[in-house]
Amino acid sequence: MTFFSVSKLSKSYQSIPALKDFSLQMEKGDFISIVGESGSGKSTLLRIMAGLETEDEGEVLLNGEKILNPKKKLVAGYDEVKLIHQDYHLYPNSSVEENILRPLLHYDKAYAKSRLETLLRQFGLEEFRERLPRQLSGGQQQKVAIASALAIEPEVLLLDEPFSSLDTIQKHQLIADLGKSLKEMNSSVIFVTHDLDDALRLTDNLIILQKGKMIQKGNSRELCEHPKTRYVARLFSPINLIPDRINNYLRPNEVKLRTKGGLLGHVIDSRFLVHYNSLRIQLKNGGDIWEVDDPARKYQVGDRVYLLWDEEKVMLLKK
Ligand SMILES: Nc1ncnc2c1ncn2[C@@H]1O[C@H](COP(=O)(O)OP(=O)(O)OP(=O)(O)O)[C@@H](O)[C@H]1O
């Protein structure tokens, strides 16, 4: 029996589809990221999984038991399936310890104490245990929120972009800490985000969602090298359409820059990035603009340049 299974979920709001025929199976301890642009149905999906939203069709099963939607259950939601989002609220007048202990109020005292100590350690919060939420940074507050959601050991943890209020450095630090803590636990985790980079910092197991539909599933290498659509391809890098060819695209790093022979263009912009200069090149024929990596940092704005590539690197991409 599959541990957590979602089959053929569909949901529309005022007859506009938000989620279409979505299925997923997870075993205990699996970790998956769902990447999709704003409005692609990520939150709708997680809310249905957590029993907080009513589906039109399909079902969610945990250990073979149906997750009931709010129409079928008096108190919506489950302790076993925890959803955390950006607006998670801490109790402002309770310390870190008290916030984490709150969900454990009705549990055995010794168990509650041992859970608290484990979570404080796993999330690196021991030295902040007495502090109030306002005495913590945004990242630390999110850690407390997540630790508190994990207090009663949910079997499935659903993370709905819980880091979007943090700055990039804080976010990367929290993702690194969290990834480590979550792997130590045995919960199954689904992380949804619009940011592929954030997703990859947590797991290499990806699902791409677009307009409510799963369009591709796989690890980052599979998706990067064999994207099925332009949308999936663009999550990894810009793509360049080859003139006079239908749906044939190249990534910026697959284009070779030469001083003669090939497709002629002019460098119209150059940006310094960590590993290479990123050039914008206006093609002579047709005037399309390509983005091309210049790892040797050789070309300047105004230079004439010829573009070449290996045919095996050409991606055939549908819309
Ligand atoms: N309660 C609602 N009533 C009407 N339409 C809704 C409701 N909730 C979501 N939608 C619509 O359903 C679609 C999917 O929304 P959802 O919030 O699931 O997407 P999302 O991928 O989580 O977006 P974001 O990344 O912006 O949070 C959107 O078009 C949204 O406008």
The ligand as a Gaussian input file, in Angstrom:
#p B3LYP/6-31G(d) Opt

LIG

0 1
 N      -10.867000      30.686000      -3.148000
 C      -10.712000      30.924000      -4.460000
 N      -11.710000      31.429000      -5.202000
 C      -11.558000      31.639000      -6.525000
 N      -10.441000      31.363000      -7.216000
 C       -9.400000      30.855000      -6.536000
 C       -9.467000      30.620000      -5.124000
 N       -8.285000      30.087000      -4.722000
 C       -7.504000      30.027000      -5.827000
 N       -8.168000      30.484000      -6.906000
 C       -7.650000      30.533000      -8.298000
 O       -7.151000      29.247000      -8.625000
 C       -5.938000      29.327000      -9.349000
 C       -4.840000      28.585000      -8.598000
 O       -4.560000      29.288000      -7.389000
 P       -3.473000      28.816000      -6.323000
 O       -3.503000      29.781000      -5.192000
 O       -3.696000      27.389000      -6.021000
 O       -2.132000      28.967000      -7.171000
 P       -0.625000      29.062000      -6.655000
 O        0.176000      28.311000      -7.650000
 O       -0.542000      28.636000      -5.229000
 O       -0.339000      30.609000      -6.779000
 P        0.671000      31.526000      -5.889000
 O        2.056000      31.012000      -6.163000
 O        0.438000      32.904000      -6.447000
 O        0.254000      31.388000      -4.454000
 C       -5.655000      30.814000      -9.518000
 O       -6.107000      31.194000     -10.789000
 C       -6.455000      31.457000      -8.419000
 O       -6.859000      32.755000      -8.797000

